């Protein structure tokens, strides 16, 4: 394992760490978006102050990461590509300067089709970005406009082609189903058309109407497909993508072999990560903490050595055990008896009893290696499954001794 920087520790003694950068700027706010983002009307001064705060935060936080090597970096938002290539490159350079950044690190940029050019993509690729996630959402321009998306499908096609042309060999596209006025046929056409983009990774998210979004205010007259239609759309996506060679490795994520998003897997497998920027979350050193979703507070707190966190907590082992179930059962990786018992000192038997019932219903399956995972049908009702598993877990008494 070759690193950008030299260290007196052997590579095998270093622990992997992910870094997330939240870029809260957007050209405009989408109708359905409930992430912390600031759409339009921001001046360059706000962006410059944000940049200096993030650079300062990275410099200070890196001192706590001795013994770690960074193997994934993810720039999300907001719209990182709207922030501009130069600022993103400076942030990545600061991460390289302050942390032990592996040469094989996955470095992802989220981008909207209307905010990239061949020139900006080439700069980013040369600076070390090697994965790009492009927000396509759908191929119907009328639906895109109604959602507040500031791009057309043609621009999305051009963005993917430009990314390929400048050397990105790991291209992901985001799609959404269950959109206002979207029929089953619309969704089927979207998937067929998107296959021509030849992406390495595809995310398919069902629309969720959140209370603090514009869409929530007129949801009853938005002609949003009902649950049954959305379920049909989901299963059609699973079947279609599988037929084109995409493996479902998480509820909403599909990838060609070897092209899974390594950074997102850190969240689902409970591995450590640090977040920078307003609203960015971290799970590091046994604590989970989140920066306040307030740009001004973040900038002032970092630069004046004040408080930037909205929450910070130690996570008890019993709670970690619950997260193990919630996150890992989102993935094809699933859960396993010895792994669970040796990590959390809790019996697996009550869980396996329930999983056996789900298996009979076609909701779960046990792999040849002994790992339990949910089926696509199980993914659709995963919330109710998890409620029952967590109740069984809470009633379990710790094991006195775990045989190894």
N, C-alpha and C positions, 0 to 999 in steps of 0.2 A: 504494500500500500504506500504509494508515494504521496507526499504532502507538499503543498506550496512552501511551507516553512519547515525548518529543521527543529527537532525537539529532542530532549535528552531521554524521552520515553520511547520504548519500542512500540511500533504501530499496534501490535496486539494488546498492549496495555492501555491504549487510549479508548475511551468510551465514545460512541457516536452521538452526535448532537445535531438537531435540526434548527434552522433559524427561519423565522417568519417575519417579513417586513410588511406592515399594513400601510398602504398608500391611500389616503382617504379622498383623493381628488377624482372627480368625474366631469365630463363635459356636461352631462345632464343626469338627473336622477330618474331611473326607470320606475314605472308604475308599481312594480311588485317588489322592489328592493327594500329590505329591512336591515341591510348591513350599514355600519357607520360609514357614510360617505357624504361628501359635500359637492353637490352638483351645480356648476356654473357660478359666475359672479365672483370668483376668487381671484385676487390679484397675484402677481408674481412674488410680491413681498411675503405673502402667506406661505407660498411654496418654498421660498428661500429659507424662511425661519424654520419650517418643518424639516428641511434637509439638514440644517445645522444641528437641530435638536436630535435627529436620528443618529447623525454621525457622532455626536457627543455621547449619546446613550450607549451606542455600540462600544465605544472606547472604554467606558466605565464598566459595562457589564462583562466585557471579555476577561477582566481580571478574575472573575468568579468561575471561569471555564477552564482552568488549568486541569490537564488530564483528559480533556475532550478534544475530539477532532470533528469538524463540521463536514457532514457528508450530504446534506441537503440544504438548499436555500430556496425560499419561496416568496416571491413578491406578489401579494394579493391586494385586494381593495374593495371598493374604489376601482379605479382604472389605472394601474401602474403605467401603461403606455401613454396615457394622457399627461402624466407627470413629466414625461420626456426622457429620452435616452441618456442625456448627460447626467442628470441627477441620479438615475438608477445605476449608472456606471460608477459614480462616485461612492454610492452606498456599498456596492459590491466590492469595490477596491478597499474600502475601510474594513469590511468583514475580512477580506484576505489579509489585510495588514495586522489586524488585532487578534484574529482567531487562527487556529490551525485548520486551514481549508484544504480538504483533500482534492487532489488533481482530478479524481473521478467523480467529484461531487455533482449531484443533480441540481441544476440552477434554473428555476422556473420563473417565467414572467407571464402574468395574466395580461391579455391585450384585447381591446375592442377593434374590430376591423377598420373603423373610421379614424383611428388614432395611430396607425403605423404606416410607414413608408419603407420602400426598399432600402433607402439610406439609413433610416433609424434602426431597422432590423439588422443591417450589416454591422453597424457600430456595436449593437448589443451582442451580436454573435462573436465578434472579434474580442469583446471585453470578457467573454467567458460564459455568457448565458447559453445554455444548450437545450433548453426545453421551453416551449411556448404553448400556452393554453388560450385559445381564441374563442371569444364569446359569440358563437354563431346563433344559437337559440332556435331559429327555424328558417325555412327558405321562403316564407310568404311575406312579402314586403308590407302588405296591409296589416298583418298581425304584428310585425316588428314595429311599425309606426304606432299602432294602438298601445303597445307595451312601453312606448317611450324610448325605444332603442334608436340611437342616432345613426344607424347604418342600414344598408341594403344587403340582400343576399349576394349580389354581385361583388360588393366590397369584401364580403366574407371570403368568397372564392379567391379574390385577388390577394387577400392577406395571407391565406394558406399557401398560395403559389409563390408569393414573395418570400415567405419564411423558408420554404424549400430551396428557393433559388440562392439564398444567401448562406445556406448550409445547415439549417436546423434539421436534424435527423430524428427529432422527437417532438412531434406536433400533436397536440390534443385539441379537440373541439368540444364546446359545451352546447348541449341541446336541452330544450324544455318541452314537456308535453302537458296536456290538460290546460292549454292556454285559452283565453277568451276567443270564441268563434272558431276554435280549432276542432275539426271533425276527425274521425278515425282515418278517413281517406287523406286528409291534410297531413296527418302524422306519418302515414305510410309513405306518402310522396316525399316528405322531408327525409326520412331514413334512406329511401332509395337514392335521392339526389346527393345526400351527404356521403354516401359510399364512394362517390366519384372523387371526393376530396382526398381519399386514401390516407386518412389520419391514422396515427399510431395508437391513439387513445381517444375514447369517446365517453363523455359524461352525459347521462340522461336524467334530468331532474324533473320530478312532477311538481307542478305549480302549487305552492302553498300561499294562501292569502293571509298575510300577517296583519295584525291590528294597526301597526304604525306605518302603513304604506298608503300610497294614493289609491291603489286598487281597492283597498278595503272599504273605502267610502262609497263605492258604487258596485260592489261585488254582486249584489242581488240582481242587477240588470246587465251584467257583463257577459252573459251566456257562457259561463264556465262549464266545461264538461263535468258530469256527475262522477261519483266514485267508481261506478261500474265501468263507465267509458274509460276513465283514467286507468283502471286495472287492465282493461283490454289493450290500451296503448302500451302499457308497461310490458305485458307479456309478449306483445308483438315485437317490441324492441329487443327483448331478451332473445327471442327466437331468430330474428333477422340478423342481429349482430353476431350471434353464434354461428350462423350459416356463412358469414363472411370472415370467420376466423378470430373474432373478438371474444376473449374469455371474460366472463363476469367474475371479478375478483372482489367486488363490494356491491352493496345494494344498488348504487347508481352509477357504478364505474365499470368500464369494459376496456380491455386492452389487448393488443396483439401480444403474443408470447414474449415475455421479458420487458414489456413497455409499461408496466404498472407505475403509478406515481409513487415513488419512494418516499417523498415527503409526507403525503397524506397517510401513508401506511404507519408513520410514526404516531399519529393521533390514534389510529384504530388499534395499534398494538401496544400502546401505553409507553412509548419510548420518549426520552426527554427532548424538549425543544424550548427555545427562547423566542419571545416576540418583541418587536420594536415598532413604535408608532402608536397613535391613539387607538384604543379598543383592541390592541393586540394582546393575546393570551400567551401565557408561558406555563410550562410544567417542568420544573427544574429543582434539583436539590430537595425533593420530597415535598415541595410546596407548589400550589397552583395559584397564579396571580394574573390579574388583568389590568391593563392600563385603562384609565377613564376614557370614555368615548367623547372626548372633548379636545379639539385641536389646540386651542389656546391654553388649556390647563396642562396638556402634555408639554407644549413648548416651554411654558413658564416653569413647570416643575423640573424639567431636565436642566434647563439653563441656570435656574436659581437654586438647584439642589433641594427642591421642595418635594411634595407628595404627588406622584403621578398615578398611583394605583387606586382603582375603585374597589378592589377586593384582593385579599391574600389569605390563604388558608393552608394548614397542614392537612394532608389527606390520610386518614386512618386506614389501616390495612383492610378492615372490613369494607370500607367504601371503595377501596381499590379493587376488591374482589367483585363488587357490583359493576364497576366500570369494565372490568375484564369481560364480564358477560355482555354488557351493553355494546361495547365497541367491537370486540372480536366476533360477535355473532352478526355484525354488519358485513363481515368479510367472508370470503371463501376459505380463509385460514381456519376459522372456527375455534373451538375450544377442545381441551384434552384433559383427561383425568389426572395423570401424574403431574402435568404442568400446573394444573389448578391446585391440587392438594399440597404439593411441595411449596408453592408460592404463598398460599393463603392459609394453610393449616385448617382447611375446611373440607368436609366430606363431599365427594362428587356424586355419591349414590342418589340423593334426592333429585339432583338435576338430571341425571341419566334416566331416572324413572320417568320424568316428564318428557324428556327428549324422545324416549321410546314411544310414548303416546303420540307425540307430534310426527314421528316417523310413520306410524300407521296411517296418519291423515295426509301424508305427502308433504308435510311442512318442514321436516328435517331429515337428515340422512347421516349415517355413520360411515366414514371413509375407511378404506382398507388399513390406513395407518392409525386408526383408532380415534381420529378427530371427528367431532360432531360439528356440522354446519347446517344452516338453513337452506332450503331450496328456494327458487324464485317465488314459488307460491308462499313459502314461509316468510320471505322478505316483505311481502305485501301486508302481512299481519304481524310483523315483528314486534310492534309495540305491545300487543296483548300477550304474545309469547313471553316477552321479557318481564312483564308484570308478574306472571306466574312463576318464572324462574327466580326472580328477585325475592318473592315472598318465600319460596322454598329455601333460598339461601339465608334469609334473615332468621328463619326458624332453626337453622342448623347450629349445632354446638361445635366449637373448635375441636379438632382432633388432638388427642393427648400425645400421639406420636405418629409421625409419618414414616412408613417403611420406604427405604430407598433401594 
